[in-house]
Amino acid sequence: MHALIGEFLGTMTLIVFGDGVVANVVLRKTKGSGADWIVIATGWGMAVMVAVFVATATGSPDGDINPAVTLAKWITGMHQDPAMIAGYIVAQIAGGFAGGVLVWLAYLPHFRATPEKELKLAVFCTDPGIRSPFGNVLCEIVSTAIFLLCLGGIVATDNVSPGLLPFLVGGLVWAVGLSLGGPTGYAINPARDLGPRLAHAALPIHGKGGCDWGYAWVPVVGPVIGAGIGGLLWYGLILLP
């Protein structure tokens, strides 16, 4: 139960800072309105760093905060209990939902001041620059697999102290966002997209539109496939040798 609480709170923190920076950039009349992609990518990198600290400090011994990481660790043998894996994923999605609610509360008047429905949705979940189902899924697969391969490399480095890991993982997410985030907004985390998207669906957001459920499968299926590939790369190229 402590581990599930840690995963919930860690993912909630991830969304508060990650979706929070998106809200600051895309909503009207905020202090950060009109800033660029570098601000968003930087905010997400720092969100991951802080979220890992929160997750591990509040009970999770792993600080996954991402179903793709949890699945990759199962493939590598780091996670072995299927019930624990399922519990982690449910806690992560629930944390994403809670984080979305908190962002909405923090920016409440700015949702009313923003007429564009698509910008309100963008606060909560990803959408592609060019809508191409195959290309979008492929981008999420590549981004997630590379992220997990690099994460395995960081974790396996003997001369990195545990206290540095959240900083390095945050830097890795920052790099992924700057380099591979342009096509789809780099979900690389099903809970990061699905949890807040569910919050968008449930909340009484002023003037909101639909939740774009026709695209919602992409940031779930892509990272899950990427988790399988990334987990195999992690195991075969880093752990086995």
C-alpha positions in Angstrom: 0.0 0.0 0.0 2.9 2.4 0.7 4.3 1.8 -2.7 0.9 2.5 -4.4 0.6 5.7 -2.4 4.0 6.7 -3.6 3.2 6.0 -7.2 -0.1 7.9 -6.9 1.5 11.0 -5.3 4.6 10.9 -7.6 2.4 10.8 -10.7 0.1 13.5 -9.4 3.2 15.7 -8.8 4.4 14.9 -12.3 1.1 16.1 -13.8 0.8 19.2 -11.6 4.2 20.5 -12.8 4.0 19.0 -16.3 0.4 20.0 -17.3 1.0 23.1 -15.2 3.7 24.4 -17.5 1.5 23.6 -20.5 -1.3 25.6 -18.9 1.0 28.5 -18.2 2.1 28.6 -21.9 -1.2 28.0 -23.8 -3.9 29.5 -21.7 -4.8 33.2 -22.0 -3.6 36.0 -19.6 -1.1 33.9 -17.7 2.3 35.2 -16.9 3.8 32.6 -19.2 1.3 32.9 -22.1 2.9 32.6 -25.5 6.2 31.1 -24.3 7.7 28.4 -26.5 8.3 24.6 -26.7 11.6 24.9 -24.8 9.7 26.2 -21.8 7.3 23.2 -21.9 10.1 20.6 -22.4 12.1 22.1 -19.6 9.0 22.1 -17.3 8.3 18.5 -18.0 11.9 17.5 -17.4 11.9 19.2 -14.0 8.4 17.7 -13.3 9.9 14.2 -13.7 12.8 15.0 -11.4 10.6 16.3 -8.6 8.0 13.5 -9.1 10.6 10.8 -8.7 11.8 12.3 -5.4 8.2 12.6 -4.2 7.3 9.0 -5.2 10.3 7.5 -3.5 9.9 9.7 -0.4 6.3 8.7 0.1 6.5 5.0 -0.1 7.4 3.7 -3.6 10.8 2.0 -3.6 10.9 2.3 -7.4 9.5 5.7 -8.4 8.3 4.5 -11.7 5.5 7.1 -12.2 5.0 5.6 -15.7 3.3 2.4 -16.8 5.9 2.1 -19.6 8.7 2.0 -17.0 6.8 -0.5 -14.9 6.2 -2.8 -17.9 9.9 -2.5 -19.0 11.0 -3.4 -15.5 8.8 -6.5 -15.6 10.4 -7.5 -18.9 13.9 -7.1 -17.3 12.8 -9.1 -14.2 13.0 -6.1 -11.8 9.3 -6.4 -11.2 7.9 -9.9 -10.8 4.6 -9.7 -9.0 1.7 -9.2 -11.6 -0.6 -7.9 -8.9 2.0 -5.3 -7.9 2.4 -4.3 -11.6 -1.4 -3.9 -12.0 -1.6 -1.9 -8.8 1.2 0.4 -9.9 -0.5 1.2 -13.2 -3.9 1.9 -11.6 -2.2 4.2 -9.0 -0.3 6.0 -11.8 -3.4 6.6 -13.8 -5.3 7.8 -10.7 -2.4 10.1 -9.8 -2.6 11.5 -13.4 -6.3 12.2 -12.9 -5.7 13.9 -9.6 -2.9 16.0 -11.0 -5.2 17.2 -13.8 -7.9 18.3 -11.3 -5.3 20.3 -9.4 -4.0 22.1 -12.5 -7.6 23.0 -13.4 -8.1 24.5 -10.0 -4.9 26.4 -10.1 -5.7 27.9 -13.5 -9.5 28.1 -13.0 -10.1 31.7 -14.3 -7.7 31.2 -17.2 -9.8 28.4 -18.6 -12.7 30.8 -18.8 -10.5 33.5 -20.4 -9.4 31.0 -23.1 -11.9 30.6 -25.9 -10.1 27.9 -27.9 -11.3 24.4 -26.9 -8.2 22.8 -28.3 -5.9 24.8 -26.1 -7.9 23.8 -23.0 -7.6 20.1 -24.0 -3.9 20.6 -24.7 -3.4 21.4 -21.0 -4.4 17.8 -20.1 -3.2 15.6 -22.9 -1.1 15.3 -26.0 -2.0 15.8 -29.7 0.0 15.4 -32.8 1.5 18.2 -35.0 0.4 16.2 -38.1 -2.4 13.7 -37.5 -1.1 10.4 -39.0 -2.0 7.4 -36.9 0.9 5.2 -38.1 3.4 8.0 -37.9 2.1 9.1 -34.5 2.3 5.6 -33.0 5.7 5.1 -34.6 7.0 8.3 -33.0 5.7 7.2 -29.5 7.2 3.8 -29.9 10.6 5.2 -30.9 10.6 7.9 -28.2 9.6 5.4 -25.4 12.0 2.7 -26.5 14.9 5.2 -26.6 13.9 6.7 -23.3 13.9 3.3 -21.6 17.2 2.2 -23.2 18.8 5.4 -21.9 17.1 5.0 -18.5 18.6 1.5 -18.3 22.0 3.0 -19.0 21.6 5.6 -16.3 20.4 3.1 -13.7 23.2 0.6 -14.5 26.0 3.2 -14.2 28.0 2.1 -11.1 29.4 5.6 -10.3 26.0 7.3 -10.1 24.7 7.7 -6.6 21.0 7.0 -6.0 20.5 10.6 -5.0 21.5 11.8 -8.5 19.1 9.5 -10.3 16.0 11.8 -10.3 18.1 14.6 -11.7 19.5 12.4 -14.5 16.1 11.0 -15.3 14.6 14.5 -15.4 17.4 15.5 -17.8 16.7 12.5 -19.9 13.0 13.5 -20.3 14.1 17.0 -21.1 16.3 15.7 -23.8 13.6 13.5 -25.2 11.2 16.4 -25.3 13.6 18.7 -27.1 14.7 16.1 -29.6 11.7 13.8 -30.2 8.8 15.7 -28.7 7.8 17.7 -31.7 5.6 15.2 -33.7 3.3 14.1 -30.9 4.1 15.9 -27.7 6.0 12.9 -26.4 3.6 11.2 -24.1 6.0 8.3 -23.5 3.8 7.5 -20.5 0.2 6.2 -20.8 -0.7 7.6 -17.3 0.5 11.0 -18.2 -2.0 11.2 -21.1 -4.9 9.0 -20.0 -5.3 10.2 -16.4 -5.5 13.9 -17.2 -7.7 13.2 -20.3 -10.1 11.4 -18.0 -10.0 14.5 -15.7 -10.8 16.7 -18.7 -13.8 14.5 -19.5 -15.1 14.6 -15.9 -14.4 18.2 -14.9 -16.9 21.1 -15.5 -14.4 23.1 -17.5 -15.9 26.3 -18.9 -16.5 26.0 -22.7 -14.6 22.8 -23.1 -14.9 20.6 -26.2 -14.5 16.9 -26.7 -11.6 14.8 -25.4 -10.4 13.6 -28.8 -11.0 10.0 -27.9 -10.2 9.1 -31.5 -6.6 9.9 -30.8 -6.4 8.8 -27.2 -5.3 5.2 -28.0 -2.1 6.5 -29.6 -0.4 7.8 -26.4 -1.3 4.5 -24.7 -0.6 1.9 -27.4 2.6 3.6 -28.6 4.3 3.8 -25.2 3.2 0.2 -24.3 4.8 -1.2 -27.5 7.8 1.0 -26.9 8.0 -0.4 -23.3 8.2 -3.9 -24.7 11.0 -2.9 -27.2 12.8 -0.7 -24.6 12.6 -3.4 -21.9 14.1 -6.0 -24.3 16.9 -3.6 -25.2 17.5 -2.8 -21.6 17.7 -6.5 -20.7 19.6 -7.7 -23.7 22.1 -4.8 -24.1 22.7 -3.7 -20.6 21.7 -6.3 -18.0 22.8 -9.5 -19.8 26.3 -8.5 -20.7 
